[in-house]
Amino acid sequence: MPKSTWVFAAFFSMVLILILGGLQIREKGRALEAAEQAALEAKKSVELAAQTNAAYLAEVEALRNQATELQQQVKAAAADRDTLKQQMQAELDSKEVTISELQGKLTLSILDRILFDSGRAEVKPEGRAVLKKVAGVLGKFPNRPVQVIGHTDNVPIRGRTPDGFSDNWELSAGRAVSAVRFLVEQAGVDPHRISAVGSGEFKPIADNATAEGRARNRRIAIVVLPEELGSADIPRVKPQEIQKPVENPDAGTPTP
């Protein structure tokens, strides 16, 4: 075989080896790039998982702190409620007044005979003394809303009462308003936290078929609500900022 043939064959072999080597190097480069990209994506996934895990841990910690805070608020509310009840019981030790508690609401039921004369809505002196005691305790719990609810028995009103009431509903509402006016204007209760409601004969607590039952049904209920049920709507007003209604100097003057 001529020498030139061997030289050509050797050259061709070298070229082929170089080509194959280049292809292998390029494939290895691509594989290395793919591996590096996969490693980078895996790193990003790990970092994202770590961030997500940290966020979950932070959320769990926030929820744990919130639960702890709520537990503390529940305990504080229970202690506050117990203190309110104890102070009311200490101030109002009377057979005419009963104190009950249900779902965080404290209810004082005051029989009408200690507050009003029959068919009237003007608060009697002994009733004013009771309401002043109630106001004194309420003043220590300024953020708790209060409802004053008037109740009657089911004996219908014949004609009109001396105060102009024609039915039990009107009488119950009038008595509730009178009690509220006294608590606000004479006893210093913040008017923003108190409201008057008339329920008439429709929410009895005893049997109207007996005189004793009817006497129990004729009452004023002062309901002290939990703070969270109304405190957001109660502006913080200091007692000295409460203004009494201004009397109209022309009241009672006949209209021309």
GULO-510692 format. One record per residue: residue number from 1; x negated, y negated, z negated of N, C-alpha, C in turn. Coordinates in steps of 0.1 Angstrom, whole numbers, always signed. Layout:
<atoms>
<atom NUM,<X,Y,Z>,<X,Y,Z>,<X,Y,Z>>
...
</atoms>
This chain:
<atoms>
<atom 1,<-9,+12,+0>,<+0,+0,+0>,<-9,-12,+0>>
<atom 2,<-6,-22,+9>,<-15,-34,+9>,<-14,-41,-4>>
<atom 3,<-26,-48,-6>,<-27,-56,-18>,<-17,-67,-20>>
<atom 4,<-13,-73,-9>,<-3,-84,-9>,<+10,-79,-14>>
<atom 5,<+13,-66,-11>,<+26,-61,-15>,<+26,-60,-30>>
<atom 6,<+15,-55,-36>,<+14,-55,-51>,<+15,-68,-57>>
<atom 7,<+9,-78,-51>,<+10,-92,-57>,<+24,-97,-56>>
<atom 8,<+31,-95,-45>,<+45,-99,-44>,<+54,-92,-54>>
<atom 9,<+51,-79,-56>,<+59,-72,-65>,<+57,-77,-80>>
<atom 10,<+44,-79,-83>,<+41,-84,-96>,<+48,-98,-98>>
<atom 11,<+47,-107,-88>,<+53,-120,-89>,<+68,-119,-91>>
<atom 12,<+74,-110,-83>,<+88,-109,-83>,<+93,-104,-97>>
<atom 13,<+85,-95,-103>,<+88,-89,-116>,<+87,-100,-127>>
<atom 14,<+76,-109,-125>,<+75,-119,-135>,<+87,-129,-134>>
<atom 15,<+90,-132,-122>,<+102,-141,-120>,<+114,-135,-126>>
<atom 16,<+116,-122,-124>,<+128,-116,-129>,<+128,-116,-144>>
<atom 17,<+116,-113,-150>,<+115,-113,-164>,<+118,-127,-170>>
<atom 18,<+113,-137,-163>,<+115,-151,-168>,<+130,-154,-167>>
<atom 19,<+137,-150,-156>,<+151,-152,-155>,<+159,-145,-166>>
<atom 20,<+155,-132,-168>,<+163,-125,-178>,<+160,-131,-192>>
<atom 21,<+148,-135,-194>,<+144,-141,-207>,<+152,-154,-209>>
<atom 22,<+153,-162,-198>,<+160,-174,-199>,<+175,-172,-202>>
<atom 23,<+180,-162,-195>,<+194,-159,-198>,<+196,-154,-212>>
<atom 24,<+187,-146,-217>,<+188,-142,-231>,<+187,-153,-241>>
<atom 25,<+178,-162,-238>,<+176,-174,-247>,<+188,-183,-247>>
<atom 26,<+194,-185,-235>,<+206,-193,-234>,<+218,-186,-241>>
<atom 27,<+219,-173,-240>,<+230,-166,-247>,<+228,-167,-262>>
<atom 28,<+215,-165,-266>,<+212,-167,-280>,<+215,-181,-285>>
<atom 29,<+212,-191,-277>,<+215,-205,-280>,<+230,-207,-282>>
<atom 30,<+237,-201,-272>,<+252,-203,-273>,<+257,-196,-286>>
<atom 31,<+251,-184,-288>,<+256,-176,-300>,<+252,-184,-313>>
<atom 32,<+240,-191,-313>,<+236,-198,-324>,<+245,-211,-326>>
<atom 33,<+248,-217,-315>,<+257,-229,-316>,<+271,-224,-321>>
<atom 34,<+276,-213,-316>,<+289,-208,-321>,<+288,-205,-336>>
<atom 35,<+277,-199,-340>,<+275,-195,-354>,<+275,-208,-362>>
<atom 36,<+267,-218,-357>,<+266,-231,-365>,<+280,-238,-365>>
<atom 37,<+287,-237,-354>,<+301,-243,-354>,<+310,-236,-364>>
<atom 38,<+309,-222,-364>,<+317,-215,-373>,<+313,-218,-387>>
<atom 39,<+300,-219,-390>,<+296,-222,-403>,<+301,-236,-407>>
<atom 40,<+301,-246,-398>,<+305,-259,-401>,<+320,-259,-404>>
<atom 41,<+328,-252,-396>,<+342,-251,-398>,<+345,-244,-412>>
<atom 42,<+337,-234,-414>,<+339,-227,-427>,<+336,-236,-439>>
<atom 43,<+326,-244,-437>,<+322,-254,-448>,<+333,-264,-450>>
<atom 44,<+339,-269,-438>,<+350,-278,-439>,<+362,-272,-446>>
<atom 45,<+365,-259,-442>,<+376,-252,-449>,<+374,-251,-464>>
<atom 46,<+361,-247,-468>,<+358,-246,-482>,<+360,-260,-489>>
<atom 47,<+355,-271,-482>,<+356,-284,-488>,<+371,-288,-489>>
<atom 48,<+379,-285,-479>,<+393,-288,-479>,<+400,-280,-490>>
<atom 49,<+397,-267,-491>,<+403,-259,-502>,<+399,-264,-515>>
<atom 50,<+386,-269,-517>,<+382,-274,-530>,<+390,-287,-533>>
<atom 51,<+392,-295,-523>,<+399,-308,-525>,<+414,-305,-528>>
<atom 52,<+420,-295,-521>,<+434,-291,-524>,<+435,-285,-538>>
<atom 53,<+425,-277,-541>,<+425,-271,-555>,<+424,-282,-565>>
<atom 54,<+415,-292,-563>,<+414,-303,-572>,<+426,-311,-574>>
<atom 55,<+433,-313,-562>,<+446,-320,-562>,<+456,-312,-570>>
<atom 56,<+457,-299,-568>,<+466,-291,-576>,<+463,-291,-591>>
<atom 57,<+451,-290,-594>,<+447,-291,-608>,<+450,-304,-614>>
<atom 58,<+448,-315,-607>,<+452,-328,-612>,<+467,-329,-614>>
<atom 59,<+474,-324,-604>,<+489,-324,-605>,<+494,-316,-617>>
<atom 60,<+488,-304,-619>,<+491,-296,-631>,<+488,-303,-644>>
<atom 61,<+476,-310,-644>,<+473,-317,-656>,<+482,-328,-659>>
<atom 62,<+486,-335,-648>,<+496,-346,-649>,<+509,-341,-654>>
<atom 63,<+514,-330,-649>,<+526,-324,-653>,<+525,-319,-668>>
<atom 64,<+514,-314,-672>,<+511,-310,-686>,<+512,-322,-695>>
<atom 65,<+506,-333,-691>,<+506,-345,-699>,<+520,-351,-700>>
<atom 66,<+527,-350,-688>,<+541,-355,-688>,<+550,-346,-698>>
<atom 67,<+548,-333,-697>,<+555,-324,-706>,<+552,-327,-721>>
<atom 68,<+540,-330,-724>,<+536,-333,-737>,<+542,-346,-742>>
<atom 69,<+542,-356,-732>,<+548,-369,-736>,<+563,-368,-738>>
<atom 70,<+570,-359,-729>,<+584,-357,-731>,<+587,-350,-744>>
<atom 71,<+579,-341,-748>,<+581,-334,-761>,<+579,-344,-773>>
<atom 72,<+570,-353,-771>,<+568,-363,-782>,<+580,-373,-782>>
<atom 73,<+585,-376,-770>,<+597,-385,-770>,<+609,-378,-776>>
<atom 74,<+611,-365,-773>,<+622,-358,-779>,<+621,-357,-794>>
<atom 75,<+609,-355,-799>,<+607,-354,-813>,<+609,-368,-820>>
<atom 76,<+604,-379,-813>,<+607,-392,-818>,<+621,-396,-818>>
<atom 77,<+629,-392,-807>,<+643,-394,-806>,<+651,-387,-817>>
<atom 78,<+647,-375,-820>,<+653,-367,-830>,<+651,-373,-844>>
<atom 79,<+638,-378,-846>,<+635,-384,-859>,<+643,-397,-860>>
<atom 80,<+644,-405,-849>,<+651,-417,-849>,<+666,-415,-852>>
<atom 81,<+672,-405,-845>,<+686,-401,-847>,<+688,-397,-862>>
<atom 82,<+680,-389,-867>,<+681,-385,-881>,<+681,-397,-891>>
<atom 83,<+671,-406,-888>,<+670,-418,-896>,<+683,-427,-896>>
<atom 84,<+688,-428,-883>,<+700,-436,-882>,<+712,-430,-889>>
<atom 85,<+713,-417,-888>,<+724,-410,-895>,<+723,-411,-910>>
<atom 86,<+711,-410,-915>,<+709,-411,-930>,<+712,-425,-935>>
<atom 87,<+707,-435,-927>,<+710,-448,-932>,<+725,-452,-931>>
<atom 88,<+732,-447,-921>,<+746,-449,-920>,<+753,-442,-932>>
<atom 89,<+749,-430,-935>,<+756,-423,-946>,<+753,-430,-959>>
<atom 90,<+741,-435,-961>,<+738,-442,-973>,<+746,-455,-974>>
<atom 91,<+748,-462,-963>,<+755,-475,-964>,<+770,-473,-964>>
<atom 92,<+775,-463,-958>,<+790,-461,-957>,<+795,-449,-964>>
<atom 93,<+792,-448,-977>,<+797,-437,-985>,<+812,-439,-989>>
<atom 94,<+820,-436,-980>,<+835,-438,-982>,<+843,-427,-976>>
<atom 95,<+854,-424,-982>,<+864,-415,-976>,<+870,-420,-964>>
<atom 96,<+870,-433,-962>,<+876,-439,-950>,<+867,-438,-938>>
<atom 97,<+855,-434,-940>,<+845,-434,-929>,<+839,-420,-927>>
<atom 98,<+840,-414,-915>,<+833,-402,-913>,<+823,-403,-902>>
<atom 99,<+812,-396,-904>,<+801,-397,-894>,<+798,-383,-888>>
<atom 100,<+798,-383,-875>,<+796,-370,-868>,<+785,-372,-857>>
<atom 101,<+779,-361,-853>,<+768,-362,-843>,<+771,-351,-832>>
<atom 102,<+770,-355,-820>,<+771,-346,-809>,<+763,-350,-797>>
<atom 103,<+754,-341,-792>,<+746,-344,-780>,<+739,-358,-781>>
<atom 104,<+733,-360,-793>,<+725,-372,-794>,<+733,-385,-797>>
<atom 105,<+747,-384,-797>,<+755,-395,-800>,<+760,-395,-814>>
<atom 106,<+759,-406,-821>,<+763,-407,-835>,<+776,-415,-835>>
<atom 107,<+787,-409,-841>,<+800,-415,-841>,<+805,-418,-855>>
<atom 108,<+808,-430,-857>,<+814,-435,-870>,<+829,-437,-868>>
<atom 109,<+837,-429,-874>,<+852,-431,-873>,<+857,-438,-886>>
<atom 110,<+862,-450,-884>,<+867,-458,-895>,<+882,-458,-894>>
<atom 111,<+889,-454,-904>,<+904,-454,-904>,<+909,-468,-903>>
<atom 112,<+920,-470,-896>,<+925,-483,-893>,<+929,-491,-906>>
<atom 113,<+933,-483,-916>,<+939,-490,-928>,<+928,-498,-935>>
<atom 114,<+915,-495,-933>,<+905,-503,-940>,<+901,-515,-931>>
<atom 115,<+905,-515,-919>,<+901,-526,-910>,<+912,-535,-906>>
<atom 116,<+924,-530,-905>,<+935,-538,-900>,<+948,-535,-908>>
<atom 117,<+957,-545,-908>,<+970,-543,-913>,<+978,-536,-902>>
<atom 118,<+990,-531,-905>,<+998,-523,-895>,<+1002,-532,-884>>
<atom 119,<+999,-527,-872>,<+1003,-534,-859>,<+994,-547,-856>>
<atom 120,<+984,-550,-865>,<+976,-562,-863>,<+962,-558,-857>>
<atom 121,<+955,-568,-852>,<+942,-566,-847>,<+931,-575,-854>>
<atom 122,<+936,-583,-863>,<+926,-591,-870>,<+919,-583,-881>>
<atom 123,<+906,-583,-882>,<+899,-575,-891>,<+901,-581,-905>>
<atom 124,<+904,-572,-915>,<+907,-576,-929>,<+893,-578,-936>>
<atom 125,<+894,-585,-947>,<+881,-587,-955>,<+873,-574,-958>>
<atom 126,<+880,-564,-963>,<+873,-552,-966>,<+867,-545,-953>>
<atom 127,<+875,-547,-942>,<+869,-542,-929>,<+857,-549,-925>>
<atom 128,<+857,-562,-927>,<+845,-570,-924>,<+833,-566,-932>>
<atom 129,<+835,-562,-944>,<+824,-558,-953>,<+818,-545,-947>>
<atom 130,<+827,-536,-942>,<+822,-523,-936>,<+814,-526,-924>>
<atom 131,<+820,-535,-915>,<+813,-538,-902>,<+800,-545,-904>>
<atom 132,<+799,-553,-915>,<+786,-559,-917>,<+775,-549,-921>>
<atom 133,<+780,-539,-929>,<+770,-528,-932>,<+766,-520,-920>>
<atom 134,<+776,-518,-911>,<+773,-511,-898>,<+763,-519,-890>>
<atom 135,<+765,-532,-889>,<+756,-541,-881>,<+742,-541,-887>>
<atom 136,<+741,-541,-901>,<+728,-541,-907>,<+720,-529,-903>>
<atom 137,<+726,-517,-902>,<+719,-505,-897>,<+716,-506,-882>>
<atom 138,<+726,-510,-874>,<+724,-511,-860>,<+712,-521,-856>>
<atom 139,<+710,-531,-865>,<+700,-540,-862>,<+686,-534,-863>>
<atom 140,<+685,-523,-870>,<+672,-516,-871>,<+669,-507,-859>>
<atom 141,<+679,-505,-850>,<+678,-497,-838>,<+683,-505,-826>>
<atom 142,<+675,-516,-822>,<+681,-526,-813>,<+682,-520,-798>>
<atom 143,<+676,-509,-795>,<+676,-505,-781>,<+687,-494,-778>>
<atom 144,<+695,-491,-788>,<+705,-481,-786>,<+719,-488,-783>>
<atom 145,<+725,-485,-772>,<+738,-491,-768>,<+749,-485,-777>>
<atom 146,<+759,-494,-779>,<+770,-491,-788>,<+783,-492,-781>>
<atom 147,<+792,-483,-783>,<+806,-484,-778>,<+816,-485,-790>>
<atom 148,<+825,-494,-790>,<+835,-495,-800>,<+848,-491,-794>>
<atom 149,<+854,-480,-799>,<+866,-474,-792>,<+878,-475,-802>>
<atom 150,<+889,-481,-797>,<+901,-481,-805>,<+910,-470,-802>>
<atom 151,<+916,-464,-813>,<+925,-452,-811>,<+938,-455,-820>>
<atom 152,<+949,-449,-815>,<+961,-450,-823>,<+968,-437,-824>>
<atom 153,<+979,-436,-831>,<+987,-424,-831>,<+996,-425,-819>>
<atom 154,<+1006,-415,-819>,<+1015,-415,-807>,<+1029,-421,-810>>
<atom 155,<+1030,-428,-821>,<+1043,-435,-824>,<+1044,-448,-816>>
<atom 156,<+1054,-448,-807>,<+1055,-460,-798>,<+1058,-473,-806>>
<atom 157,<+1053,-484,-800>,<+1056,-497,-805>,<+1069,-502,-800>>
<atom 158,<+1078,-506,-809>,<+1091,-511,-806>,<+1090,-526,-804>>
<atom 159,<+1093,-531,-792>,<+1092,-545,-789>,<+1077,-550,-789>>
<atom 160,<+1074,-560,-797>,<+1060,-565,-798>,<+1056,-566,-812>>
<atom 161,<+1043,-564,-814>,<+1037,-566,-827>,<+1035,-580,-830>>
<atom 162,<+1032,-584,-843>,<+1030,-599,-846>,<+1019,-605,-837>>
<atom 163,<+1009,-597,-833>,<+998,-602,-824>,<+1002,-601,-810>>
<atom 164,<+1014,-597,-806>,<+1018,-597,-792>,<+1015,-584,-784>>
<atom 165,<+1012,-573,-791>,<+1009,-561,-784>,<+1022,-553,-782>>
<atom 166,<+1024,-548,-769>,<+1036,-541,-766>,<+1035,-526,-765>>
<atom 167,<+1023,-521,-766>,<+1021,-506,-766>,<+1008,-503,-773>>
<atom 168,<+1007,-490,-775>,<+995,-485,-783>,<+982,-488,-775>>
<atom 169,<+983,-487,-762>,<+970,-489,-755>,<+965,-504,-757>>
<atom 170,<+974,-513,-756>,<+971,-527,-758>,<+965,-529,-773>>
<atom 171,<+972,-523,-782>,<+968,-524,-796>,<+954,-518,-798>>
<atom 172,<+951,-507,-793>,<+938,-500,-794>,<+927,-509,-788>>
<atom 173,<+930,-514,-776>,<+920,-523,-770>,<+918,-536,-777>>
<atom 174,<+929,-542,-782>,<+928,-554,-790>,<+920,-552,-803>>
<atom 175,<+922,-541,-809>,<+914,-538,-822>,<+899,-536,-819>>
<atom 176,<+896,-529,-808>,<+882,-527,-804>,<+876,-540,-801>>
<atom 177,<+882,-549,-794>,<+877,-562,-790>,<+875,-570,-803>>
<atom 178,<+884,-570,-812>,<+883,-577,-825>,<+870,-572,-832>>
<atom 179,<+869,-559,-833>,<+857,-554,-840>,<+844,-558,-833>>
<atom 180,<+844,-557,-820>,<+832,-561,-813>,<+829,-576,-815>>
<atom 181,<+839,-585,-814>,<+837,-599,-816>,<+831,-602,-830>>
<atom 182,<+837,-595,-840>,<+831,-597,-854>,<+817,-592,-855>>
<atom 183,<+814,-580,-849>,<+800,-575,-849>,<+790,-585,-842>>
<atom 184,<+795,-591,-831>,<+786,-600,-824>,<+785,-614,-830>>
<atom 185,<+797,-620,-833>,<+797,-634,-837>,<+795,-636,-851>>
<atom 186,<+798,-626,-860>,<+796,-628,-874>,<+785,-619,-880>>
<atom 187,<+782,-608,-873>,<+772,-599,-879>,<+759,-598,-871>>
<atom 188,<+758,-606,-860>,<+746,-607,-853>,<+742,-596,-844>>
<atom 189,<+751,-587,-840>,<+748,-576,-831>,<+746,-582,-817>>
<atom 190,<+736,-578,-809>,<+733,-582,-796>,<+745,-579,-787>>
<atom 191,<+751,-589,-781>,<+763,-586,-772>,<+759,-578,-760>>
<atom 192,<+747,-578,-756>,<+743,-570,-744>,<+743,-555,-746>>
<atom 193,<+743,-551,-758>,<+742,-537,-761>,<+756,-530,-765>>
<atom 194,<+766,-538,-766>,<+779,-534,-772>,<+790,-536,-762>>
<atom 195,<+800,-527,-763>,<+812,-528,-754>,<+824,-523,-762>>
<atom 196,<+836,-527,-757>,<+848,-524,-764>,<+857,-515,-754>>
<atom 197,<+863,-505,-759>,<+871,-496,-752>,<+884,-493,-759>>
<atom 198,<+895,-493,-752>,<+908,-489,-758>,<+913,-476,-753>>
<atom 199,<+915,-466,-761>,<+919,-453,-757>,<+934,-450,-761>>
<atom 200,<+940,-459,-768>,<+954,-457,-771>,<+956,-444,-779>>
<atom 201,<+967,-437,-776>,<+970,-425,-783>,<+964,-412,-777>>
<atom 202,<+956,-414,-766>,<+953,-403,-757>,<+941,-394,-761>>
<atom 203,<+934,-398,-772>,<+923,-389,-776>,<+924,-387,-791>>
<atom 204,<+935,-380,-795>,<+937,-377,-810>,<+926,-367,-815>>
<atom 205,<+923,-368,-828>,<+915,-358,-834>,<+922,-350,-844>>
<atom 206,<+935,-353,-846>,<+944,-345,-855>,<+958,-344,-849>>
<atom 207,<+966,-336,-856>,<+980,-334,-851>,<+989,-346,-854>>
<atom 208,<+995,-352,-844>,<+1004,-363,-846>,<+1017,-359,-852>>
<atom 209,<+1019,-346,-854>,<+1032,-342,-860>,<+1033,-344,-875>>
<atom 210,<+1022,-347,-881>,<+1022,-350,-895>,<+1017,-364,-898>>
<atom 211,<+1021,-369,-910>,<+1017,-383,-914>,<+1002,-383,-916>>
<atom 212,<+996,-372,-922>,<+982,-372,-924>,<+974,-372,-911>>
<atom 213,<+979,-364,-901>,<+973,-364,-888>,<+973,-377,-881>>
<atom 214,<+985,-384,-881>,<+986,-397,-875>,<+977,-407,-881>>
<atom 215,<+975,-406,-895>,<+966,-415,-902>,<+952,-413,-897>>
<atom 216,<+948,-401,-895>,<+934,-398,-890>,<+932,-403,-875>>
<atom 217,<+943,-402,-868>,<+942,-407,-854>,<+941,-422,-852>>
<atom 218,<+947,-429,-862>,<+946,-444,-861>,<+932,-448,-867>>
<atom 219,<+923,-451,-858>,<+909,-453,-862>,<+902,-462,-852>>
<atom 220,<+890,-466,-856>,<+880,-473,-847>,<+868,-464,-847>>
<atom 221,<+864,-460,-835>,<+852,-451,-834>,<+840,-460,-829>>
<atom 222,<+829,-461,-837>,<+817,-468,-833>,<+807,-457,-828>>
<atom 223,<+805,-457,-815>,<+796,-446,-810>,<+783,-452,-807>>
<atom 224,<+772,-447,-813>,<+758,-451,-811>,<+752,-441,-801>>
<atom 225,<+749,-446,-789>,<+744,-437,-778>,<+729,-436,-779>>
<atom 226,<+724,-425,-773>,<+710,-423,-772>,<+703,-435,-764>>
<atom 227,<+691,-439,-768>,<+685,-450,-762>,<+684,-449,-747>>
<atom 228,<+681,-437,-741>,<+678,-435,-727>,<+691,-437,-719>>
<atom 229,<+703,-436,-725>,<+715,-437,-717>,<+719,-452,-714>>
<atom 230,<+712,-461,-720>,<+716,-475,-716>,<+705,-485,-719>>
<atom 231,<+694,-482,-724>,<+684,-492,-728>,<+679,-499,-716>>
<atom 232,<+678,-493,-704>,<+673,-500,-692>,<+681,-511,-688>>
<atom 233,<+694,-511,-692>,<+704,-522,-688>,<+705,-532,-699>>
<atom 234,<+698,-530,-710>,<+700,-539,-721>,<+688,-549,-722>>
<atom 235,<+690,-562,-718>,<+679,-572,-720>,<+675,-573,-734>>
<atom 236,<+662,-575,-736>,<+657,-576,-750>,<+660,-590,-755>>
<atom 237,<+670,-592,-763>,<+674,-605,-768>,<+672,-605,-783>>
<atom 238,<+665,-615,-788>,<+664,-617,-802>,<+676,-623,-808>>
<atom 239,<+679,-619,-821>,<+692,-624,-827>,<+693,-639,-827>>
<atom 240,<+682,-646,-828>,<+684,-661,-828>,<+687,-667,-814>>
<atom 241,<+686,-658,-804>,<+689,-662,-790>,<+703,-660,-787>>
<atom 242,<+711,-653,-795>,<+725,-651,-792>,<+733,-663,-796>>
<atom 243,<+740,-668,-786>,<+748,-680,-788>,<+763,-677,-790>>
<atom 244,<+769,-684,-799>,<+783,-682,-801>,<+791,-689,-791>>
<atom 245,<+803,-684,-787>,<+811,-692,-777>,<+813,-706,-781>>
<atom 246,<+813,-715,-772>,<+815,-729,-774>,<+830,-731,-774>>
<atom 247,<+835,-737,-785>,<+850,-740,-786>,<+854,-751,-776>>
<atom 248,<+865,-749,-770>,<+870,-759,-760>,<+877,-770,-768>>
<atom 249,<+872,-783,-768>,<+878,-794,-775>,<+892,-797,-771>>
<atom 250,<+896,-792,-759>,<+909,-795,-753>,<+919,-783,-756>>
<atom 251,<+914,-773,-763>,<+922,-761,-765>,<+935,-766,-773>>
<atom 252,<+946,-761,-769>,<+959,-764,-775>,<+965,-777,-771>>
<atom 253,<+958,-784,-762>,<+964,-797,-757>,<+974,-793,-746>>
<atom 254,<+986,-797,-746>,<+995,-794,-735>,<+990,-800,-722>>
<atom 255,<+993,-792,-712>,<+989,-796,-698>,<+999,-806,-693>>
<atom 256,<+995,-818,-688>,<+1005,-828,-684>,<+1013,-822,-672>>
</atoms>
